[in-house]
Amino acid sequence: MKKLALLVLVALSTSLAGYSQNENPKDPKAKAILDKLSAETKSHETIYMEFSYRIVNKPNGIDDTQDGKVWIKSNMYKLEFPGIERYSDGKTLWTVMVDDGECQITDAMSEDEEEENISPSSLLTIYENGFNYLYGNPTTINGKKVDMIKLFPEGGGKAYHTIKVYVNPATNQMARIEVLNKDGNTYTYDLKMIKNDEPMANTMFVFDTSNMDDVIDLRD
């Protein structure tokens, strides 16, 4: 399970390299849905989400699922998976291996770096820059009607070739995100619960390393 949790963190916050699909247009119908999604997301000071994360690679026989929680406030976030936690105050990033008593400290991603990466704080608005998009089709998730939109990266530097965003038109909130990688991996994030404007002190995005057995500072 710890290996899967590490894969989740990589999928959420490490660099992705190598693909572009410039031939896809910016579909007006898709844009209208994405604009409503963006407005809804940005109307809230904080967002709390519970979600399931699934990684599938059929040729390699991989099909694993894990549950997670994330707290988001501006460019800050706290991410929890079984045995692994991640904290970012927008400047510093702490990755905690709970069972091992280990904490790795790195610099948080800048806005420019987030354009090339996926972090929890950018996941809900990743579609806003650097993508062409097409309306896919209406479908149903957990008995609720949703609209599916396909996103294609405009430039290079991505390992994924397509992101599918599923939007609930009744709430203008995301219901699911699928990231399709060139390596055959498909990452699916099913959003089980979203709570907006929950009180979140800035201190909850800073990790106290004083009780850690091993602290590894990788900052420049």
C-alpha positions, 0 to 999 in steps of 0.5 A, spaced: 500 500 500 505 504 501 508 503 494 501 505 491 501 511 495 508 513 493 505 512 486 499 517 487 504 522 490 508 522 483 502 522 479 499 528 483 506 532 484 512 530 479 514 532 472 511 530 466 514 529 460 514 529 452 507 529 448 503 535 445 496 534 441 496 541 437 491 539 432 485 539 437 481 546 438 478 549 443 471 547 443 466 553 445 461 548 448 467 545 452 469 552 454 462 554 457 462 548 462 469 549 464 468 556 465 462 555 470 467 549 473 472 555 474 468 560 477 465 555 482 472 553 484 474 560 485 468 562 489 470 558 495 476 560 500 477 553 502 476 546 499 476 539 502 475 533 498 475 525 499 476 521 493 479 514 491 485 514 486 485 508 481 491 506 477 490 501 471 495 498 466 492 492 463 498 490 459 502 490 466 496 487 470 496 493 475 489 495 478 490 498 484 485 503 488 486 507 494 482 512 498 485 519 500 483 526 503 486 533 501 485 540 504 486 546 499 487 553 501 489 558 495 496 555 493 497 551 500 494 543 501 495 537 506 494 531 502 493 524 506 494 517 504 495 511 508 502 511 511 504 517 507 502 525 508 504 531 504 504 538 507 505 545 503 504 552 505 506 554 498 513 555 499 516 549 503 513 541 501 514 536 507 513 529 505 512 524 511 512 517 511 508 516 517 510 508 519 518 510 518 518 516 522 521 520 516 520 526 513 523 529 506 523 537 505 523 540 499 521 547 495 514 547 493 513 548 486 512 555 483 507 557 479 511 556 472 513 549 475 505 548 476 504 549 469 508 543 467 506 539 473 500 536 477 499 538 484 493 537 489 492 545 489 492 545 481 488 539 480 481 542 480 484 548 475 489 544 471 484 545 465 485 553 465 492 554 461 496 550 456 490 545 453 485 545 447 479 541 449 473 538 446 466 536 449 466 528 449 459 526 451 454 526 457 455 520 461 453 517 468 457 517 475 454 514 481 447 515 478 448 522 477 448 525 470 455 528 468 459 532 462 465 529 459 470 533 456 477 531 453 483 536 454 489 535 450 496 539 452 498 544 447 505 544 448 511 538 449 513 536 456 507 532 458 507 524 459 500 524 459 496 525 452 489 526 454 485 528 461 478 527 461 474 531 466 467 529 468 463 535 471 456 535 474 452 540 471 447 541 477 453 543 481 458 545 476 463 541 480 468 535 478 466 528 479 472 525 476 478 526 473 482 521 468 489 522 466 491 517 460 499 517 460 503 515 454 506 509 458 499 506 458 498 508 466 491 511 467 490 515 473 482 516 475 480 520 481 473 519 483 471 525 488 467 522 493 465 528 497 467 536 497 466 541 502 467 548 501 469 554 505 471 549 511 475 553 516 482 552 515 488 555 519 494 556 515 498 552 520 495 546 518 499 546 512 506 546 515 509 540 518 512 540 525 518 535 524 520 535 531 517 528 532 520 525 526 526 520 527 529 522 520 529 529 517 532 529 510 532 536 507 533 536 500 532 544 499 537 548 495 
